[in-house]
Each structure stands twice: as structure tokens, then as C-alpha cells.
Amino acid sequence: MSQFKTIDDLDVAGKRVLVRADLNVPMQDGKVTDTTRIDRTVPTLNELSNKGAKVIVISHFGRPKGQVVPEMSLAPVARALSHSCGLPVAFATDTVGESAERTIAAMQEGDIVMLENLRFHADEEANDKAFTVKLSNLGDLYVSDAFSCSHRAHASTEGLAHLLPSAAGRLMQVEVESLAAALEIPQPPVAAVVGGAKVSTKMEVLGNLSKKVDVLIIGGGMANTFLFAQGVDVGNSLCERDMADVARNILADAQKSGCNIVLPKDAVVAREFKEGAECETVALDAIPSDAMMLDVGPASVADVIAKLEKCKTVVWNGPFGAFEIPPFDAGTNAVARAAAELTKAGRLISVAGGGDTVAALAHAGVSDDFSYISTAGGAFLEWMEGKKLPGVEVLRK
């Protein structure tokens, strides 16, 4: 993190520190159902509290579109945060204005408060200067701990860093360091696993990676489009036939860059998409016209694992098949477990991210065995596309 300031560069004792966290967590019946994002920002909050800061947590929740929506209040999140931190967390019923000012004025050193949902104000997403100034007046310092929101130039993710002395929180720090180790300054050879349903949603990712990595492993529904582009009859499989020319261009560009693109060698097919559906493993030239490719077969798994065994770094986004429904989780599970074993043996740096990816790796039981797993979705994808993220760039020294 030599290019970025961190908490180590700030004198926080007695200071009001605005901490932008991403606490947009799953909620049901007014209770948080998954505290992963809360738990990941707790080290930053507790460290600041222990150093005598007055910690003011700001976050968005849901998409209220600039309106006050009671069901999208952060009050239940404040209660969950208090439980995770092991400290009281006071709650202000607005983001700016009298409630926020009164709650902050009552703080002692080490206290933590949370302000109401940023997106109850339309000016937040508009990165409105007047709103940003109001926010900045509530703090003396700004700490960004929301990598997952850093692809958006909002008041709380980008604007505040122009008005207050700023630094990366511990979660932001580990995200940036881990991603840099995976693509910016990786140990070669480097592999990328890109899965998911559609080529059209990851064109820029594939294009950028084909110029940066040694091995590009394509799985999921998008692999069907690449196979179709090469003349394979994929039957009734999910396939973007109108993207065939794009797929061929990506293959050609990869060849020019010296990137080896790896596609499935066999397929697990079924005529029904449901748990326990009757299925079979077939060669690519034997896919029945009325069947769907729902996972990669054992030859594909063996090929991918052999490639990973020769690499030092892998960055992973997307599953190989319909991992949510057994038996179509077998391919993703097998490759994930092999990557985890290589990581534990010290032979592979493994960095993964994106919602489906996090779920797939958890399903495979390897969440604790990868070098780093990012909970970021859009920010992780835009980073894989090679884009500069405004919420990260603004923190550079």
C-alpha cells in the first residue's frame, strides 16, 4: 500500500472519523441474515475506537432512490454491528442535519455511531458538492473501507476524500493489496477463471484478461458461446449465438497476446434443469440436440487442474456450471478444491470475487482456503476489466 495512505498514516485520537463502510447486507423481517460484510469492516472500526477516535459509520442500504423508505433504515444494521463489534453503537435518524449533529456532539473518545442510510438523500449518488460539504462538516478525517462501492463516484465514496484528510481502512487495504498481487504485480504464470452465463456481460473482462494472463479458463454458460463459435453443436444449451463473432475475436486477440484460452473438453448434459435430474457425460461432438450443457465433465476438470498446477497465481470470477443444483456442482467443486489445496501447499496465490463466485466457493467448502475472497461484485468486475475505480484512485498519495 505504498501508493496509498492507511490508518497508520493518521493521528485519530480524539478526532471525528467518518468511515465509509459497505453495510448493504441481506435482511429479512427487520433482521440481518448474513453479517459477512459487517464482520469484515469490524477490524477497522475497533482499531479506530481503540486508538481513541470518535468513529462515525456511514453506509447505504438498498435502492431508496433519494426517498426515505422506512424498510431501508440502517437501524437494524446498527444493532447487528454493535453485536459484531462488541461495543455500543448509537444511531442517528438522519445522515446530515440535527439528529446527526446531536448524536456526534455527544460522542466520547472510542465511541461508535452510525448515521442513517446515505441514499435517503438523492445528492449522495449525484456526488453533490453541497451535500458532500455537509457530510465533511461532521468529521475531521475520512477513512474508506468500502472497496465494493469504489467503482461509484458518490459523495461518500469519492467526494469526501477531496475535503478531508483521507486513508484506506483495513478492509480496503487488504482488498487493494490482494488484487494487486493477482493482476498488477502477480507471480507468473498467471491464470484467470471466468465463468457465468453470458459473454455479453463479461466482454471487457475477457478482453482485458486475454492481454494480461498466461492462461484464460472459460466456464459456465459463456463457454457454450465460445464452443458454438468454433462449430460445436451445443444442443439446447444456454448460448448467445449472436455473440459468436465477438467470441472469435477474443480468441484471435488472445492468440496474438500469447494467452492460452482453455475451453471445456467434455460436458455434463441433461434434458431438465432441476436437482437430481438424469444426466450424462458426453464428448463435445455428441451433445444431444434436446439436451443442455449444465456442467463440465471429468476430462475438462482434469485439464483445468493440470493448467493450475503449472501456475503461480489465479484470479477467479464465476462458476463452471449450475453449481446451485446438484449434480451440476461437481465441476466447480472439484476445481475449487484443487485450487484450495495448491494454495494451502504454498504453490498458488488464489484471489476470487463476485457474488456467484463467493457462493460457489462457500458451497465447495473452500472459503477459508483461498488467499483472498472479495465480497465485491461490480467493483471486482470493473477491476478485472482494467478500469480505474474512482473510490480507490482518490486515495492515492
Secondary structure as UniProt FT lines:
FT   TURN            2..3
FT   HELIX           7..9
FT   TURN            13..14
FT   STRAND          16..20
FT   STRAND          27..28
FT   TURN            29..30
FT   STRAND          31..32
FT   HELIX           36..50
FT   TURN            51..52
FT   STRAND          54..58
FT   TURN            65..66
FT   HELIX           70..72
FT   HELIX           75..85
FT   STRAND          89..91
FT   HELIX           98..105
FT   TURN            109..110
FT   STRAND          112..114
FT   HELIX           118..120
FT   HELIX           122..126
FT   HELIX           129..136
FT   TURN            137..138
FT   STRAND          141..144
FT   HELIX           147..149
FT   TURN            150..151
FT   TURN            155..158
FT   HELIX           159..162
FT   STRAND          166..168
FT   HELIX           170..179
FT   HELIX           180..184
FT   STRAND          190..194
FT   HELIX           199..201
FT   HELIX           203..212
FT   STRAND          215..218
FT   HELIX           220..229
FT   TURN            230..231
FT   TURN            235..236
FT   HELIX           241..243
FT   HELIX           244..257
FT   STRAND          260..262
FT   STRAND          266..270
FT   TURN            275..276
FT   STRAND          279..283
FT   HELIX           284..286
FT   TURN            289..290
FT   STRAND          292..296
FT   HELIX           298..309
FT   STRAND          313..317
FT   TURN            323..324
FT   TURN            326..329
FT   HELIX           330..344
FT   TURN            345..346
FT   STRAND          349..353
FT   HELIX           355..363
FT   TURN            364..365
FT   TURN            367..369
FT   STRAND          372..374
FT   HELIX           378..384
FT   TURN            385..386
FT   HELIX           390..393
FT   TURN            394..395
//
